Amino acid sequence: MSSIFSRVREDALPEHTHYRDEGCDIYPSCLRCPLPRCRYDEPGGIRALLGAHRDRLIVDLRRQGMGIDELARRFGVSRRTVFRALERARQGERRRGTW
């Protein structure tokens, strides 16, 4: 009896397929994209990825002593958005035990 793999067409295997790296509207090449995760794999898409990046910058600058009003101006968001970003960071640190 032959193995199950002997019946699979050779060109059906992924390693024998030529994929075109066409990227998306954010970056022209998937393989060289600077995003940490694909926008299509991230819940919330590109907006969530960019928001998370902005929030990390807000937290870093706040730790360096930048004021809430200046952070809001710099990122073009409300004071409330700055406070939300800082609170999300605090919650994440508590869950990880680093707070």
N, C-alpha and C positions, 0 to 999 in steps of 0.2 A: 504494500500500500504506500502511495507517495505522500509526502508531507503536504500540509495545507498550503505552505508557502510556494510550492512548485506550481500551484494553479494561479497564483497572482501574476498579473502582467507586470513585466519589468518597468514599463513606463508609468505604472500606477503608483509606484513607491515615491514618497516625497523627495528622497535624495536624487531621483532621476528627473525631477521637474525643474524647469527654469522659471524662477519667479522674477518679476520685474519690480524693482524698488522704486515705486512712483511717489511715495510719501503722501502728504495730505496738504491742505491749505495752510497749515502751520509751518511745515518744513518740507522741502522737496525730496528728502531721502529718509526713509524709516531707519536704515542702518546707521545713519550719522545724526539722527535727531538728538538735540540736547535735552529733551524732556526726560524726567526720571522714569515715567511710564507712558505708554501710548495713550493718547487722548481718548481713544475708543475703548480702552481697557479700564479707564478710571471712572468710577461712578461720579456723575456730574460733569464729565468731559473736561474740556480745556479750561472752562471757567473754574472748576474745582482745583485743577492743577495750579493755575495762576494765582488763585486765592490762597492756596496753601503756601506757595512761594512768598507771596506778599506778607502773609502772617508771620512766617519765619523771619523775614527782614524786620518787621515791626518789633518782634520780640527781641531780636539782637540789638536793634537801635535803642530800645527802651532800657535794656540792661546796660548799655553804654551811657545812659543818663539823659537821653532825649525826652523831652516833654510830650505829653499827650497831644496838645494842640499842634505842635510842630510835626508830630507823626501824622496826624490827620491831614495837615496841609501837604506834607511831602507826598503822601500816597493818594491824595484826592478823595479821601473817605471821611465819614463823620467820626466824631469822637467816640460815639457808641460802637462803631465798627472796630476802632482801635481797642476799646475795652473788651469787646468780644474775642478778638484775636489773642489778647493777653490772657483772658480767662480760659480759652481753649488750651493754650499752652500750659497753664497751671494745672488744668484737669489732666492733661496728658502726662505731665511730670508726676502728679500724684499716683496715677495708675501704674507708672513705671517705678515708683518709689524713689524718685530723684528730687522731690520737692522738699 
